[in-house]
Amino acid sequence: MPEPETDAPPEPAEPAGPAGPAPLGVVRAPTGDPGVDALLERLADADHLSADGHGEVYEDVHRGLRETLSALDAGPAPAPVPAPMPSYNHRS
């Protein structure tokens, strides 16, 4: 007896091949520093790349985080030294 026809396409006999890149679903919590948060969000770009493209994203983020930390180590610029106050102790 023949099988009834359906509108559904036939299932492939073999898998269709490797799936494309898929997000890992890693949650990135905000740090409160807009610069650092932007760098961490850049990591999401790797979700859409094949594994051989991840290195460029990671290097870029690493470079940015290193620059941010170096700026913290340097500290704020020193405050300007005020001019000495004139002496008003002129006695005659």
SULURLIN-V185198 format. One record per residue. D_CENTER is the distance of its C-alpha to the mean C-alpha in Angstrom with 2 decimals. Layout:
# SULURLIN-V185198
d_center=D_CENTER
d_center=D_CENTER
This chain:
# SULURLIN-V185198
d_center=60.74
d_center=57.87
d_center=54.47
d_center=53.81
d_center=51.49
d_center=48.19
d_center=45.63
d_center=42.77
d_center=41.75
d_center=42.77
d_center=40.28
d_center=39.32
d_center=41.02
d_center=37.99
d_center=34.26
d_center=32.65
d_center=30.41
d_center=26.91
d_center=24.53
d_center=21.58
d_center=17.94
d_center=17.25
d_center=14.27
d_center=14.36
d_center=14.21
d_center=12.04
d_center=11.84
d_center=9.09
d_center=11.37
d_center=10.93
d_center=11.64
d_center=13.71
d_center=12.19
d_center=10.98
d_center=9.30
d_center=7.38
d_center=6.74
d_center=5.60
d_center=3.07
d_center=2.51
d_center=3.88
d_center=3.21
d_center=4.09
d_center=6.89
d_center=8.16
d_center=9.49
d_center=11.57
d_center=13.73
d_center=14.43
d_center=17.09
d_center=16.54
d_center=17.55
d_center=14.65
d_center=11.94
d_center=12.75
d_center=11.81
d_center=8.17
d_center=8.15
d_center=10.29
d_center=8.40
d_center=5.42
d_center=8.61
d_center=10.56
d_center=8.71
d_center=8.88
d_center=12.38
d_center=13.41
d_center=12.61
d_center=14.66
d_center=17.29
d_center=17.78
d_center=18.45
d_center=20.90
d_center=22.64
d_center=23.30
d_center=24.62
d_center=27.14
d_center=30.63
d_center=32.78
d_center=35.63
d_center=38.90
d_center=41.41
d_center=44.70
d_center=47.57
d_center=49.75
d_center=53.22
d_center=56.02
d_center=58.51
d_center=60.93
d_center=63.65
d_center=66.91
d_center=70.20
